[in-house]
Amino acid sequence: MSSAKNIQSENIATKLNPVQIHLLEMFSKDMGSTELAEIKDILTEYYKKKILSEVDAFWDKKEFTKESWNEATRDVHMRKQENPKG
């Protein structure tokens, strides 16, 4: 099988990467909502661990402490900005 395929969805061509192709082939059987929820949980946990590892590495590299992080981000607004156009 080729390393990438094209699919048509609503007249938009999307090129799939090898991981996407592998997952589609692996999960090509019928699944119930319980199995889908379990797979979503597994993938969510996997990416959560990856992100936390990257954040920890960043903090270590920058030698942040809780206090230095708070100082560095003191003026950063984390809330979503309101859309000025309404």
C-alpha positions as a Markdown table, in Angstrom:
| # | Residue | x | y | z |
|---|---|---|---|---|
| 1 | Met | 0.0 | 0.0 | 0.0 |
| 2 | Ser | 1.3 | 3.5 | -0.8 |
| 3 | Ser | 2.4 | 5.8 | 2.0 |
| 4 | Ala | -0.3 | 8.3 | 1.3 |
| 5 | Lys | -3.7 | 8.3 | -0.2 |
| 6 | Asn | -6.2 | 10.9 | -1.3 |
| 7 | Ile | -9.8 | 11.0 | -0.2 |
| 8 | Gln | -12.7 | 13.1 | -1.3 |
| 9 | Ser | -14.9 | 14.7 | 1.3 |
| 10 | Glu | -17.3 | 17.5 | 0.3 |
| 11 | Asn | -15.2 | 18.1 | -2.8 |
| 12 | Ile | -12.0 | 18.7 | -0.8 |
| 13 | Ala | -9.1 | 16.4 | -1.4 |
| 14 | Thr | -7.1 | 15.5 | 1.7 |
| 15 | Lys | -3.8 | 13.7 | 1.7 |
| 16 | Leu | -3.5 | 11.2 | 4.5 |
| 17 | Asn | -0.2 | 10.6 | 6.2 |
| 18 | Pro | 1.1 | 7.1 | 7.0 |
| 19 | Val | -0.2 | 7.2 | 10.6 |
| 20 | Gln | -3.7 | 8.1 | 9.5 |
| 21 | Ile | -3.7 | 5.4 | 6.8 |
| 22 | His | -2.5 | 2.8 | 9.4 |
| 23 | Leu | -5.2 | 3.8 | 11.9 |
| 24 | Leu | -7.9 | 3.6 | 9.2 |
| 25 | Glu | -6.8 | 0.1 | 8.2 |
| 26 | Met | -6.5 | -1.0 | 11.8 |
| 27 | Phe | -9.9 | 0.2 | 12.7 |
| 28 | Ser | -11.7 | -0.7 | 9.5 |
| 29 | Lys | -14.0 | -3.1 | 11.4 |
| 30 | Asp | -17.4 | -2.0 | 12.8 |
| 31 | Met | -17.2 | -0.5 | 16.3 |
| 32 | Gly | -19.7 | 0.4 | 18.8 |
| 33 | Ser | -19.8 | 3.7 | 20.7 |
| 34 | Thr | -18.1 | 2.1 | 23.8 |
| 35 | Glu | -15.1 | 1.0 | 21.7 |
| 36 | Leu | -14.9 | 4.5 | 20.1 |
| 37 | Ala | -15.0 | 6.2 | 23.5 |
| 38 | Glu | -12.2 | 3.8 | 24.8 |
| 39 | Ile | -10.0 | 4.6 | 21.7 |
| 40 | Lys | -10.6 | 8.3 | 22.2 |
| 41 | Asp | -9.6 | 8.0 | 25.8 |
| 42 | Ile | -6.4 | 6.1 | 24.9 |
| 43 | Leu | -5.4 | 8.7 | 22.3 |
| 44 | Thr | -6.2 | 11.6 | 24.6 |
| 45 | Glu | -4.0 | 10.1 | 27.4 |
| 46 | Tyr | -1.2 | 9.4 | 24.9 |
| 47 | Tyr | -1.1 | 13.0 | 23.7 |
| 48 | Lys | -1.6 | 14.4 | 27.3 |
| 49 | Lys | 1.6 | 12.5 | 28.3 |
| 50 | Lys | 3.5 | 13.8 | 25.3 |
| 51 | Ile | 2.5 | 17.4 | 26.0 |
| 52 | Leu | 3.3 | 17.2 | 29.7 |
| 53 | Ser | 6.7 | 15.8 | 28.8 |
| 54 | Glu | 7.4 | 18.6 | 26.4 |
| 55 | Val | 6.2 | 21.2 | 28.9 |
| 56 | Asp | 8.4 | 19.7 | 31.6 |
| 57 | Ala | 11.4 | 19.7 | 29.2 |
| 58 | Phe | 10.7 | 23.4 | 28.4 |
| 59 | Trp | 10.6 | 24.3 | 32.1 |
| 60 | Asp | 13.8 | 22.5 | 32.8 |
| 61 | Lys | 15.6 | 24.1 | 29.8 |
| 62 | Lys | 14.5 | 27.6 | 30.9 |
| 63 | Glu | 15.0 | 26.8 | 34.6 |
| 64 | Phe | 11.6 | 28.1 | 35.4 |
| 65 | Thr | 10.2 | 28.0 | 38.9 |
| 66 | Lys | 6.5 | 28.7 | 39.7 |
| 67 | Glu | 7.5 | 32.2 | 40.8 |
| 68 | Ser | 9.6 | 33.0 | 37.7 |
| 69 | Trp | 6.9 | 31.6 | 35.4 |
| 70 | Asn | 4.3 | 33.8 | 37.2 |
| 71 | Glu | 6.5 | 36.8 | 36.7 |
| 72 | Ala | 7.2 | 36.0 | 33.1 |
| 73 | Thr | 3.5 | 35.6 | 32.3 |
| 74 | Arg | 2.2 | 38.3 | 34.5 |
| 75 | Asp | 0.9 | 40.5 | 31.7 |
| 76 | Val | -0.2 | 37.7 | 29.4 |
| 77 | His | -4.0 | 37.4 | 29.1 |
| 78 | Met | -5.0 | 33.8 | 28.8 |
| 79 | Arg | -8.7 | 34.3 | 28.2 |
| 80 | Lys | -10.1 | 34.3 | 24.8 |
| 81 | Gln | -10.5 | 37.7 | 23.3 |
| 82 | Glu | -14.0 | 38.8 | 22.4 |
| 83 | Asn | -14.7 | 39.0 | 18.7 |
| 84 | Pro | -14.8 | 42.8 | 17.9 |
| 85 | Lys | -17.2 | 42.2 | 15.0 |
| 86 | Gly | -19.7 | 40.6 | 17.3 |
